[in-house]
Amino acid sequence: MEAATTGCDCDWSLDLRWTGPSGSGTLRIDDGGRPLRTSAATGRPVYGYALEQGRWAR
């Protein structure tokens, strides 16, 4: 999954509906109960999630 924007500062979460042989449900994807955040990068610092460090990095 990738999120990008060119002109806003956005808070968002994803509700993933799933169905399988054992049932169905909805899984919320967020940042530990807080919305994810995506910002326009033009002229601003860019951050990404550094898996090897387990945190957001510039």
mmCIF file of the N, C-alpha and C atoms, coordinates in Angstrom:
data_MODEL
# 
_entry.id   MODEL 
# 
loop_
_atom_site.group_PDB 
_atom_site.id 
_atom_site.type_symbol 
_atom_site.label_atom_id 
_atom_site.label_alt_id 
_atom_site.label_comp_id 
_atom_site.label_asym_id 
_atom_site.label_entity_id 
_atom_site.label_seq_id 
_atom_site.pdbx_PDB_ins_code 
_atom_site.Cartn_x 
_atom_site.Cartn_y 
_atom_site.Cartn_z 
_atom_site.occupancy 
_atom_site.B_iso_or_equiv 
_atom_site.pdbx_formal_charge 
_atom_site.auth_seq_id 
_atom_site.auth_comp_id 
_atom_site.auth_asym_id 
_atom_site.auth_atom_id 
_atom_site.pdbx_PDB_model_num 
ATOM 1   N N  . MET A 1 1  ? 0.848   -1.156  0.000  1.00 0.00 ? 1  MET A N  1 
ATOM 2   C CA . MET A 1 1  ? 0.000   0.000   0.000  1.00 0.00 ? 1  MET A CA 1 
ATOM 3   C C  . MET A 1 1  ? 0.902   1.230   0.000  1.00 0.00 ? 1  MET A C  1 
ATOM 4   N N  . GLU A 1 2  ? 0.518   2.226   -0.773 1.00 0.00 ? 2  GLU A N  1 
ATOM 5   C CA . GLU A 1 2  ? 1.260   3.474   -0.828 1.00 0.00 ? 2  GLU A CA 1 
ATOM 6   C C  . GLU A 1 2  ? 0.276   4.624   -0.881 1.00 0.00 ? 2  GLU A C  1 
ATOM 7   N N  . ALA A 1 3  ? 0.558   5.678   -0.155 1.00 0.00 ? 3  ALA A N  1 
ATOM 8   C CA . ALA A 1 3  ? -0.295  6.870   -0.160 1.00 0.00 ? 3  ALA A CA 1 
ATOM 9   C C  . ALA A 1 3  ? 0.547   8.069   -0.565 1.00 0.00 ? 3  ALA A C  1 
ATOM 10  N N  . ALA A 1 4  ? -0.021  8.924   -1.392 1.00 0.00 ? 4  ALA A N  1 
ATOM 11  C CA . ALA A 1 4  ? 0.691   10.124  -1.832 1.00 0.00 ? 4  ALA A CA 1 
ATOM 12  C C  . ALA A 1 4  ? -0.320  11.245  -2.039 1.00 0.00 ? 4  ALA A C  1 
ATOM 13  N N  . THR A 1 5  ? 0.150   12.477  -1.902 1.00 0.00 ? 5  THR A N  1 
ATOM 14  C CA . THR A 1 5  ? -0.679  13.649  -2.163 1.00 0.00 ? 5  THR A CA 1 
ATOM 15  C C  . THR A 1 5  ? 0.195   14.742  -2.754 1.00 0.00 ? 5  THR A C  1 
ATOM 16  N N  . THR A 1 6  ? -0.407  15.635  -3.503 1.00 0.00 ? 6  THR A N  1 
ATOM 17  C CA . THR A 1 6  ? 0.347   16.747  -4.082 1.00 0.00 ? 6  THR A CA 1 
ATOM 18  C C  . THR A 1 6  ? -0.054  18.088  -3.499 1.00 0.00 ? 6  THR A C  1 
ATOM 19  N N  . GLY A 1 7  ? -1.136  18.140  -2.704 1.00 0.00 ? 7  GLY A N  1 
ATOM 20  C CA . GLY A 1 7  ? -1.551  19.444  -2.230 1.00 0.00 ? 7  GLY A CA 1 
ATOM 21  C C  . GLY A 1 7  ? -2.315  19.473  -0.934 1.00 0.00 ? 7  GLY A C  1 
ATOM 22  N N  . CYS A 1 8  ? -2.184  18.461  -0.086 1.00 0.00 ? 8  CYS A N  1 
ATOM 23  C CA . CYS A 1 8  ? -2.898  18.522  1.192  1.00 0.00 ? 8  CYS A CA 1 
ATOM 24  C C  . CYS A 1 8  ? -2.114  17.795  2.275  1.00 0.00 ? 8  CYS A C  1 
ATOM 25  N N  . ASP A 1 9  ? -2.540  18.006  3.486  1.00 0.00 ? 9  ASP A N  1 
ATOM 26  C CA . ASP A 1 9  ? -2.019  17.318  4.659  1.00 0.00 ? 9  ASP A CA 1 
ATOM 27  C C  . ASP A 1 9  ? -3.178  16.460  5.155  1.00 0.00 ? 9  ASP A C  1 
ATOM 28  N N  . CYS A 1 10 ? -3.098  15.154  4.954  1.00 0.00 ? 10 CYS A N  1 
ATOM 29  C CA . CYS A 1 10 ? -4.259  14.279  5.135  1.00 0.00 ? 10 CYS A CA 1 
ATOM 30  C C  . CYS A 1 10 ? -4.050  13.281  6.274  1.00 0.00 ? 10 CYS A C  1 
ATOM 31  N N  . ASP A 1 11 ? -5.067  13.116  7.114  1.00 0.00 ? 11 ASP A N  1 
ATOM 32  C CA . ASP A 1 11 ? -5.129  12.036  8.100  1.00 0.00 ? 11 ASP A CA 1 
ATOM 33  C C  . ASP A 1 11 ? -6.087  10.997  7.535  1.00 0.00 ? 11 ASP A C  1 
ATOM 34  N N  . TRP A 1 12 ? -5.736  9.688   7.639  1.00 0.00 ? 12 TRP A N  1 
ATOM 35  C CA . TRP A 1 12 ? -6.595  8.665   7.071  1.00 0.00 ? 12 TRP A CA 1 
ATOM 36  C C  . TRP A 1 12 ? -6.338  7.317   7.729  1.00 0.00 ? 12 TRP A C  1 
ATOM 37  N N  . SER A 1 13 ? -7.292  6.433   7.583  1.00 0.00 ? 13 SER A N  1 
ATOM 38  C CA . SER A 1 13 ? -7.136  5.035   7.982  1.00 0.00 ? 13 SER A CA 1 
ATOM 39  C C  . SER A 1 13 ? -7.814  4.201   6.908  1.00 0.00 ? 13 SER A C  1 
ATOM 40  N N  . LEU A 1 14 ? -7.522  2.920   6.900  1.00 0.00 ? 14 LEU A N  1 
ATOM 41  C CA . LEU A 1 14 ? -8.072  2.009   5.898  1.00 0.00 ? 14 LEU A CA 1 
ATOM 42  C C  . LEU A 1 14 ? -8.877  0.934   6.606  1.00 0.00 ? 14 LEU A C  1 
ATOM 43  N N  . ASP A 1 15 ? -10.135 0.755   6.205  1.00 0.00 ? 15 ASP A N  1 
ATOM 44  C CA . ASP A 1 15 ? -10.964 -0.345  6.694  1.00 0.00 ? 15 ASP A CA 1 
ATOM 45  C C  . ASP A 1 15 ? -11.001 -1.403  5.605  1.00 0.00 ? 15 ASP A C  1 
ATOM 46  N N  . LEU A 1 16 ? -10.368 -2.536  5.868  1.00 0.00 ? 16 LEU A N  1 
ATOM 47  C CA . LEU A 1 16 ? -10.258 -3.625  4.911  1.00 0.00 ? 16 LEU A CA 1 
ATOM 48  C C  . LEU A 1 16 ? -11.304 -4.683  5.235  1.00 0.00 ? 16 LEU A C  1 
ATOM 49  N N  . ARG A 1 17 ? -12.265 -4.863  4.339  1.00 0.00 ? 17 ARG A N  1 
ATOM 50  C CA . ARG A 1 17 ? -13.272 -5.918  4.522  1.00 0.00 ? 17 ARG A CA 1 
ATOM 51  C C  . ARG A 1 17 ? -12.762 -7.194  3.885  1.00 0.00 ? 17 ARG A C  1 
ATOM 52  N N  . TRP A 1 18 ? -12.864 -8.303  4.615  1.00 0.00 ? 18 TRP A N  1 
ATOM 53  C CA . TRP A 1 18 ? -12.369 -9.576  4.111  1.00 0.00 ? 18 TRP A CA 1 
ATOM 54  C C  . TRP A 1 18 ? -13.419 -10.668 4.298  1.00 0.00 ? 18 TRP A C  1 
ATOM 55  N N  . THR A 1 19 ? -13.343 -11.674 3.446  1.00 0.00 ? 19 THR A N  1 
ATOM 56  C CA . THR A 1 19 ? -14.206 -12.846 3.517  1.00 0.00 ? 19 THR A CA 1 
ATOM 57  C C  . THR A 1 19 ? -13.360 -14.064 3.189  1.00 0.00 ? 19 THR A C  1 
ATOM 58  N N  . GLY A 1 20 ? -13.533 -15.136 3.946  1.00 0.00 ? 20 GLY A N  1 
ATOM 59  C CA . GLY A 1 20 ? -12.808 -16.376 3.710  1.00 0.00 ? 20 GLY A CA 1 
ATOM 60  C C  . GLY A 1 20 ? -13.634 -17.559 4.152  1.00 0.00 ? 20 GLY A C  1 
ATOM 61  N N  . PRO A 1 21 ? -13.097 -18.766 3.993  1.00 0.00 ? 21 PRO A N  1 
ATOM 62  C CA . PRO A 1 21 ? -13.826 -19.971 4.359  1.00 0.00 ? 21 PRO A CA 1 
ATOM 63  C C  . PRO A 1 21 ? -14.259 -20.012 5.824  1.00 0.00 ? 21 PRO A C  1 
ATOM 64  N N  . SER A 1 22 ? -13.504 -19.363 6.704  1.00 0.00 ? 22 SER A N  1 
ATOM 65  C CA . SER A 1 22 ? -13.824 -19.428 8.137  1.00 0.00 ? 22 SER A CA 1 
ATOM 66  C C  . SER A 1 22 ? -14.633 -18.226 8.634  1.00 0.00 ? 22 SER A C  1 
ATOM 67  N N  . GLY A 1 23 ? -14.995 -17.314 7.738  1.00 0.00 ? 23 GLY A N  1 
ATOM 68  C CA . GLY A 1 23 ? -15.797 -16.180 8.172  1.00 0.00 ? 23 GLY A CA 1 
ATOM 69  C C  . GLY A 1 23 ? -15.462 -14.914 7.413  1.00 0.00 ? 23 GLY A C  1 
ATOM 70  N N  . SER A 1 24 ? -15.835 -13.786 7.999  1.00 0.00 ? 24 SER A N  1 
ATOM 71  C CA . SER A 1 24 ? -15.561 -12.491 7.379  1.00 0.00 ? 24 SER A CA 1 
ATOM 72  C C  . SER A 1 24 ? -15.405 -11.450 8.484  1.00 0.00 ? 24 SER A C  1 
ATOM 73  N N  . GLY A 1 25 ? -14.927 -10.292 8.090  1.00 0.00 ? 25 GLY A N  1 
ATOM 74  C CA . GLY A 1 25 ? -14.763 -9.232  9.079  1.00 0.00 ? 25 GLY A CA 1 
ATOM 75  C C  . GLY A 1 25 ? -14.195 -7.987  8.450  1.00 0.00 ? 25 GLY A C  1 
ATOM 76  N N  . THR A 1 26 ? -13.862 -7.031  9.288  1.00 0.00 ? 26 THR A N  1 
ATOM 77  C CA . THR A 1 26 ? -13.244 -5.781  8.861  1.00 0.00 ? 26 THR A CA 1 
ATOM 78  C C  . THR A 1 26 ? -12.010 -5.551  9.719  1.00 0.00 ? 26 THR A C  1 
ATOM 79  N N  . LEU A 1 27 ? -10.914 -5.246  9.065  1.00 0.00 ? 27 LEU A N  1 
ATOM 80  C CA . LEU A 1 27 ? -9.649  -4.970  9.738  1.00 0.00 ? 27 LEU A CA 1 
ATOM 81  C C  . LEU A 1 27 ? -9.312  -3.505  9.514  1.00 0.00 ? 27 LEU A C  1 
ATOM 82  N N  . ARG A 1 28 ? -9.125  -2.740  10.591 1.00 0.00 ? 28 ARG A N  1 
ATOM 83  C CA . ARG A 1 28 ? -8.731  -1.330  10.466 1.00 0.00 ? 28 ARG A CA 1 
ATOM 84  C C  . ARG A 1 28 ? -7.211  -1.249  10.465 1.00 0.00 ? 28 ARG A C  1 
ATOM 85  N N  . ILE A 1 29 ? -6.672  -0.565  9.465  1.00 0.00 ? 29 ILE A N  1 
ATOM 86  C CA . ILE A 1 29 ? -5.233  -0.336  9.363  1.00 0.00 ? 29 ILE A CA 1 
ATOM 87  C C  . ILE A 1 29 ? -4.990  1.127   9.705  1.00 0.00 ? 29 ILE A C  1 
ATOM 88  N N  . ASP A 1 30 ? -4.243  1.354   10.801 1.00 0.00 ? 30 ASP A N  1 
ATOM 89  C CA . ASP A 1 30 ? -3.950  2.709   11.262 1.00 0.00 ? 30 ASP A CA 1 
ATOM 90  C C  . ASP A 1 30 ? -2.619  2.702   11.994 1.00 0.00 ? 30 ASP A C  1 
ATOM 91  N N  . ASP A 1 31 ? -2.331  3.739   12.722 1.00 0.00 ? 31 ASP A N  1 
ATOM 92  C CA . ASP A 1 31 ? -1.066  3.867   13.449 1.00 0.00 ? 31 ASP A CA 1 
ATOM 93  C C  . ASP A 1 31 ? -1.318  3.687   14.940 1.00 0.00 ? 31 ASP A C  1 
ATOM 94  N N  . GLY A 1 32 ? -1.604  2.453   15.347 1.00 0.00 ? 32 GLY A N  1 
ATOM 95  C CA . GLY A 1 32 ? -1.829  2.168   16.762 1.00 0.00 ? 32 GLY A CA 1 
ATOM 96  C C  . GLY A 1 32 ? -3.032  2.891   17.340 1.00 0.00 ? 32 GLY A C  1 
ATOM 97  N N  . GLY A 1 33 ? -4.123  2.967   16.587 1.00 0.00 ? 33 GLY A N  1 
ATOM 98  C CA . GLY A 1 33 ? -5.327  3.643   17.046 1.00 0.00 ? 33 GLY A CA 1 
ATOM 99  C C  . GLY A 1 33 ? -5.427  5.093   16.592 1.00 0.00 ? 33 GLY A C  1 
ATOM 100 N N  . ARG A 1 34 ? -4.368  5.624   16.017 1.00 0.00 ? 34 ARG A N  1 
ATOM 101 C CA . ARG A 1 34 ? -4.374  6.979   15.467 1.00 0.00 ? 34 ARG A CA 1 
ATOM 102 C C  . ARG A 1 34 ? -4.379  6.888   13.943 1.00 0.00 ? 34 ARG A C  1 
ATOM 103 N N  . PRO A 1 35 ? -4.916  7.892   13.251 1.00 0.00 ? 35 PRO A N  1 
ATOM 104 C CA . PRO A 1 35 ? -4.908  7.840   11.787 1.00 0.00 ? 35 PRO A CA 1 
ATOM 105 C C  . PRO A 1 35 ? -3.487  7.922   11.236 1.00 0.00 ? 35 PRO A C  1 
ATOM 106 N N  . LEU A 1 36 ? -3.293  7.363   10.054 1.00 0.00 ? 36 LEU A N  1 
ATOM 107 C CA . LEU A 1 36 ? -2.046  7.537   9.324  1.00 0.00 ? 36 LEU A CA 1 
ATOM 108 C C  . LEU A 1 36 ? -2.038  8.970   8.789  1.00 0.00 ? 36 LEU A C  1 
ATOM 109 N N  . ARG A 1 37 ? -0.865  9.461   8.405  1.00 0.00 ? 37 ARG A N  1 
ATOM 110 C CA . ARG A 1 37 ? -0.777  10.848  7.947  1.00 0.00 ? 37 ARG A CA 1 
ATOM 111 C C  . ARG A 1 37 ? 0.038   10.895  6.662  1.00 0.00 ? 37 ARG A C  1 
ATOM 112 N N  . THR A 1 38 ? -0.477  11.617  5.677  1.00 0.00 ? 38 THR A N  1 
ATOM 113 C CA . THR A 1 38 ? 0.217   11.819  4.405  1.00 0.00 ? 38 THR A CA 1 
ATOM 114 C C  . THR A 1 38 ? 0.231   13.312  4.116  1.00 0.00 ? 38 THR A C  1 
ATOM 115 N N  . SER A 1 39 ? 1.397   13.849  3.767  1.00 0.00 ? 39 SER A N  1 
ATOM 116 C CA . SER A 1 39 ? 1.530   15.280  3.492  1.00 0.00 ? 39 SER A CA 1 
ATOM 117 C C  . SER A 1 39 ? 2.138   15.492  2.116  1.00 0.00 ? 39 SER A C  1 
ATOM 118 N N  . ALA A 1 40 ? 1.778   16.616  1.494  1.00 0.00 ? 40 ALA A N  1 
ATOM 119 C CA . ALA A 1 40 ? 2.399   16.994  0.230  1.00 0.00 ? 40 ALA A CA 1 
ATOM 120 C C  . ALA A 1 40 ? 3.878   17.246  0.484  1.00 0.00 ? 40 ALA A C  1 
ATOM 121 N N  . ALA A 1 41 ? 4.748   16.784  -0.406 1.00 0.00 ? 41 ALA A N  1 
ATOM 122 C CA . ALA A 1 41 ? 6.184   16.837  -0.169 1.00 0.00 ? 41 ALA A CA 1 
ATOM 123 C C  . ALA A 1 41 ? 6.874   18.035  -0.811 1.00 0.00 ? 41 ALA A C  1 
ATOM 124 N N  . THR A 1 42 ? 6.205   18.782  -1.662 1.00 0.00 ? 42 THR A N  1 
ATOM 125 C CA . THR A 1 42 ? 6.847   19.886  -2.360 1.00 0.00 ? 42 THR A CA 1 
ATOM 126 C C  . THR A 1 42 ? 7.423   20.894  -1.377 1.00 0.00 ? 42 THR A C  1 
ATOM 127 N N  . GLY A 1 43 ? 8.756   21.013  -1.372 1.00 0.00 ? 43 GLY A N  1 
ATOM 128 C CA . GLY A 1 43 ? 9.429   21.968  -0.505 1.00 0.00 ? 43 GLY A CA 1 
ATOM 129 C C  . GLY A 1 43 ? 9.465   21.592  0.963  1.00 0.00 ? 43 GLY A C  1 
ATOM 130 N N  . ARG A 1 44 ? 9.087   20.351  1.295  1.00 0.00 ? 44 ARG A N  1 
ATOM 131 C CA . ARG A 1 44 ? 9.058   19.928  2.692  1.00 0.00 ? 44 ARG A CA 1 
ATOM 132 C C  . ARG A 1 44 ? 9.928   18.692  2.882  1.00 0.00 ? 44 ARG A C  1 
ATOM 133 N N  . PRO A 1 45 ? 10.348  18.396  4.112  1.00 0.00 ? 45 PRO A N  1 
ATOM 134 C CA . PRO A 1 45 ? 11.119  17.180  4.343  1.00 0.00 ? 45 PRO A CA 1 
ATOM 135 C C  . PRO A 1 45 ? 10.268  15.947  4.037  1.00 0.00 ? 45 PRO A C  1 
ATOM 136 N N  . VAL A 1 46 ? 10.912  14.885  3.600  1.00 0.00 ? 46 VAL A N  1 
ATOM 137 C CA . VAL A 1 46 ? 10.233  13.640  3.273  1.00 0.00 ? 46 VAL A CA 1 
ATOM 138 C C  . VAL A 1 46 ? 10.598  12.593  4.306  1.00 0.00 ? 46 VAL A C  1 
ATOM 139 N N  . TYR A 1 47 ? 9.603   11.904  4.839  1.00 0.00 ? 47 TYR A N  1 
ATOM 140 C CA . TYR A 1 47 ? 9.814   10.859  5.826  1.00 0.00 ? 47 TYR A CA 1 
ATOM 141 C C  . TYR A 1 47 ? 9.300   9.534   5.275  1.00 0.00 ? 47 TYR A C  1 
ATOM 142 N N  . GLY A 1 48 ? 9.904   8.444   5.701  1.00 0.00 ? 48 GLY A N  1 
ATOM 143 C CA . GLY A 1 48 ? 9.457   7.108   5.348  1.00 0.00 ? 48 GLY A CA 1 
ATOM 144 C C  . GLY A 1 48 ? 9.638   6.201   6.548  1.00 0.00 ? 48 GLY A C  1 
ATOM 145 N N  . TYR A 1 49 ? 8.962   5.071   6.539  1.00 0.00 ? 49 TYR A N  1 
ATOM 146 C CA . TYR A 1 49 ? 9.084   4.149   7.666  1.00 0.00 ? 49 TYR A CA 1 
ATOM 147 C C  . TYR A 1 49 ? 10.291  3.255   7.451  1.00 0.00 ? 49 TYR A C  1 
ATOM 148 N N  . ALA A 1 50 ? 11.267  3.341   8.336  1.00 0.00 ? 50 ALA A N  1 
ATOM 149 C CA . ALA A 1 50 ? 12.500  2.553   8.249  1.00 0.00 ? 50 ALA A CA 1 
ATOM 150 C C  . ALA A 1 50 ? 12.279  1.216   8.963  1.00 0.00 ? 50 ALA A C  1 
ATOM 151 N N  . LEU A 1 51 ? 12.006  0.170   8.187  1.00 0.00 ? 51 LEU A N  1 
ATOM 152 C CA . LEU A 1 51 ? 11.711  -1.140  8.785  1.00 0.00 ? 51 LEU A CA 1 
ATOM 153 C C  . LEU A 1 51 ? 12.847  -1.638  9.669  1.00 0.00 ? 51 LEU A C  1 
ATOM 154 N N  . GLU A 1 52 ? 14.081  -1.441  9.212  1.00 0.00 ? 52 GLU A N  1 
ATOM 155 C CA . GLU A 1 52 ? 15.228  -1.946  9.974  1.00 0.00 ? 52 GLU A CA 1 
ATOM 156 C C  . GLU A 1 52 ? 15.384  -1.243  11.317 1.00 0.00 ? 52 GLU A C  1 
ATOM 157 N N  . GLN A 1 53 ? 14.889  -0.003  11.426 1.00 0.00 ? 53 GLN A N  1 
ATOM 158 C CA . GLN A 1 53 ? 14.968  0.748   12.679 1.00 0.00 ? 53 GLN A CA 1 
ATOM 159 C C  . GLN A 1 53 ? 13.659  0.706   13.465 1.00 0.00 ? 53 GLN A C  1 
ATOM 160 N N  . GLY A 1 54 ? 12.581  0.270   12.796 1.00 0.00 ? 54 GLY A N  1 
ATOM 161 C CA . GLY A 1 54 ? 11.277  0.191   13.461 1.00 0.00 ? 54 GLY A CA 1 
ATOM 162 C C  . GLY A 1 54 ? 10.688  1.548   13.787 1.00 0.00 ? 54 GLY A C  1 
ATOM 163 N N  . ARG A 1 55 ? 11.001  2.566   12.956 1.00 0.00 ? 55 ARG A N  1 
ATOM 164 C CA . ARG A 1 55 ? 10.467  3.898   13.232 1.00 0.00 ? 55 ARG A CA 1 
ATOM 165 C C  . ARG A 1 55 ? 10.471  4.729   11.939 1.00 0.00 ? 55 ARG A C  1 
ATOM 166 N N  . TRP A 1 56 ? 9.807   5.892   12.018 1.00 0.00 ? 56 TRP A N  1 
ATOM 167 C CA . TRP A 1 56 ? 9.802   6.829   10.910 1.00 0.00 ? 56 TRP A CA 1 
ATOM 168 C C  . TRP A 1 56 ? 11.140  7.544   10.879 1.00 0.00 ? 56 TRP A C  1 
ATOM 169 N N  . ALA A 1 57 ? 11.674  7.763   9.694  1.00 0.00 ? 57 ALA A N  1 
ATOM 170 C CA . ALA A 1 57 ? 12.971  8.430   9.535  1.00 0.00 ? 57 ALA A CA 1 
ATOM 171 C C  . ALA A 1 57 ? 12.902  9.436   8.396  1.00 0.00 ? 57 ALA A C  1 
ATOM 172 N N  . ARG A 1 58 ? 13.720  10.446  8.486  1.00 0.00 ? 58 ARG A N  1 
ATOM 173 C CA . ARG A 1 58 ? 13.770  11.492  7.462  1.00 0.00 ? 58 ARG A CA 1 
ATOM 174 C C  . ARG A 1 58 ? 14.634  11.049  6.323  1.00 0.00 ? 58 ARG A C  1 
# 
